[in-house]
Amino acid sequence: MSSSWRLGVLAVASVLLSTTAVLAARGVDRPSPAPPSDAAVRDTDIAFFEARVQRDPYGARDRAALGALYLARARAQGSEADLERAEALARESWERRDKRNPDALPLLIGALMAQHKFGEARTAAVTLDRVDPSTVATATLGEIDLELGRYTEADSLFASLSVQRTAPAVAPRYARWLELNGRSAEARDLLNAMRTSALGGYRTPASQLAWYDLRIGDLAYRNGRADLADAAYRRGLAAQPEDARLLTALGQLRGAQGRWRETIVLGERALASLFDPATLGLLSHAYLAIGDSAKSAEYAQATEVAVSRSPGAFHRGWALFLLDRGRQVDTILARARTDLRTRKDVYGYDLTAWALYRSGHLRDAMTMIDSALARGTRDATLHYHAARIAEALGDGARQRLEDDSALAISRLAVSFIAGTR
Amino acid sequence: MLRPFLLAALLHPLHTTHTTITQGPANGCAIEIRAFTDDLQAALRRRGAGPSDSSVAQYVRATVSLVDPQGRPAALQWLGQSPDGDVTRLRFACVLPAPMEAMSVRQGMQVELYADQVNVVQVRMAQRRVSLLFTPGDMAKPVR
């Protein structure tokens, strides 16, 4: 948190304190005001910094602080306009001062990555690593390299962070690298240790604990541990009862367990908090599973409409859903191929393979899925896709091998995938 | 310091509103609509209107409806609007001409602006909840 950010929060707190003091001095018997919500504090801070930025056309720190607030609000509310504001303010801040301005580049990188502008984010991260080298800068560059499929570079960066892997800003990225390299148990241990540490920290936000619970639950789910996934998701929801991502994740778990009506309840609760096409897709699966094909089609149609204008890079989870419903196969194949030119990562290869399979290009699909599997990532979906492609090619031995691998990694994930087709 | 979240945890531009219709006693109901402020203002500008209460209420009444099987609409009584970050919350009260289960709902806000608009409506009744989705071209849908 920058000093000027703290100033904004303090300004709110002091207003509240002084108001309470005045009322008490006047003998007004009123209940104590409820503390402002995080969102209310953030909006007050935004107004505060907007005024400062207006007054000072040269202020670099204020622009970075305001951009950080916009980025936080974008994450909370899914606002595209806030993301663009955050990116613009980060650029303005860096243009005004490219020395002793530690917040501008991390903000720019965060805003660019949230928009899937990974190439530009990497350029900014390389600059950050040069002008302000730190473990966080290295981990950030490593994370971007993972997204871009630059695994050799990522391996080198993360290997250099082994000793610092438990630093709060390094650990989640390090865990992701471990997972992509098939070292899921180490990733789980690291995330569990970080959550325990965060729990013992001073005023750790509930949202941060819930984020760890989501990641820990997802790892368990992908490794077939329904008990651990269930415990992690429910623990997160105890802290953040309407966290849409946790609700959707638990809904997916319930679907994998065949408890689709619970999936519907959880998914619709998630939709009340945050509009996410992934939740629409999950609900489409759930309604189909309970035999309500009309409702399922309504959700599938809404998913297709919602993502139809998503510019530039696109969300792979949404694309897989549409492919499985036979929607926009040619469009998705074209976009996946374009995406793969700059992002040669595991899931880029997987999506392209699945789009090729759905469009009948089986040999090319097998080549692509082999590239996806080359890292040794423990993900049942990858092996399930490989099995279906091998099956379509009439390669029974490869099909059995891949099906066995998928089941060995996560019977749970296979159950969900199979239940949605 | 960067927060310990993966930076690529992701946002995509989406056009949406969320409407909650809560059944009250004696066929009363409360409606709350959450819309991104910039999208709402763009819709108002397209109609040559500003963000005044009367303009917003008029826009909502033109695009959102609850109708019974005889075609009788529920009158939407404006209660107010309030900003909530990048979102504006719009509140209405209404009296339904028939039980909620018999009503049909249409939520067509902003579909004239965006081809990828998806409006989510969640109807909360005493015993159950119903979700309805509206995309461009959709007509009224029964609550049932």
Interface residues (C-beta under 8 A of the other chain):
Chain A: M1 A39 R42 D43 R73 A74 R75 A76 Q77 G78 S79 E80 A81 D82 L83 P106 I109 G110 M113 A114 Q115 H116 F118 A121 V136 T140 E143 I144 E147 P168 A169 A171 P172 R173 R176 M194 A198 Q208 W211 E268 L271 A272 F275 P277 L280 L283 E298 Y299 Q301 A302 V305 A306 V307 S308 R309 S310 P311 F314 H315
Chain B: M1 L2 R3 P4 F5 L6 L7 A8 A9 L10 L11 H12 P13 L14 H15 T16 H18 T20 F36 D38 P83 D84 G85 D86 V87 Y114 A115 D116 Q117 V118 V120 Q122 R129 S131 L133 T135 P136
